[in-house]
Amino acid sequence: MTEALLSTSNSFNLDDLKALTDSDIQRVNQVITDHLASRIALINQLSQHIILSGGKRLRPILVLLSARACEYEGENDALLAAVVEFIHTATLLHDDVVDDSEMRRGQQTASTIWGNEAAVLVGDYLYSRAFQMMVKAHSMRIMDLLANATNTIAQGEVLQLLNINDPDSTEENYLEVIYCKTACLFEAAAQIGAILGNADEAIEQGLKDYGKHLGTAFQLVDDELDYSSTSEELGKNVGDDLAEGKPTLPLIYAMQHVNDEQRVLMREAIIEGGLEHIEAITHAIRESGALDYTHEKARIEAGLAKSAISSLPPGDYKQALLFLADYAVERSY
């Protein structure tokens, strides 16, 4: 793809991203298919159900784009992009069990179809398969990076569990959870590409910071959309966070900016979970300015992500990374 094709992040769109990454994504999909195989039929059925059911593939794309931006030309980018997707998928399987979720990507969750026990065990299988695969890259730095990221994700799951049904959870608590659960894997994915491409320290740090801020922006918008979108757009049930008693930023902010009656309603909803008062609470959240506040936070994070890669040499892959930062904030699903 020529340098002239894409000149600014504003002119870059999803079709451009697909054209730029399509052949590399096909390589990743082949690696995923090759390594999903098991002699146990249930593992094949359940893991394929979630991995091959769609999803944005943002984390694997980050590995690919950052590696290409750093002029990497080998094959380990596809291998490690698949590893990152396996780790992410394992967390989804476990999340859906913990959250008792019924929908994921517009279809029933694996735990709903096959049961919690099978979903947890196949999540464990995908974690262990990911570690088998990452060894093949022959990079202790990358193994250390992914091992730490996986451990951080697990800690984030526990932190979130501690915050559930806690109406006094703070914005600081929330930001710590979304770093651990979401942003740290984005961070690792972008840094992997820099390591593969033997980038200098400044560029590697820049890509690492880019991934962290991008992941934070992405999760902020996800939590905003839980109160502003539709189930059809999201591919999951709207209000899932409230149903689980999960105090995300829109709810945390709103409780500080609503009247006493609304605040009592919100606190009770967090403590008890459920959707009995979802319409009244959603209305209060919107009226409080919480969605605008959350969106502005995401916009700031996206700006920090773009600034972090200012020293990356110009090119189509840098343009794609800049576009992803805008896309993370402006998407509707």
MOVEN-V670806 format. One record per helix or strand. SS is the DSSP state (2 for helix, 1 for strand). FROM is the first residue (numbers start at 0). TO is the last residue. Records with the same first field share a line. If there is no record, write none. Layout:
SS=FROM-TO ; FROM-TO
This chain:
2=2-4 ; 13-35 ; 40-50 ; 57-68 ; 75-98 ; 109-113 ; 115-134 ; 139-162 ; 170-195 ; 200-224 ; 230-233 ; 239-242 ; 248-254 ; 259-271 ; 277-287 ; 289-307 ; 315-329
1=102-103 ; 106-107
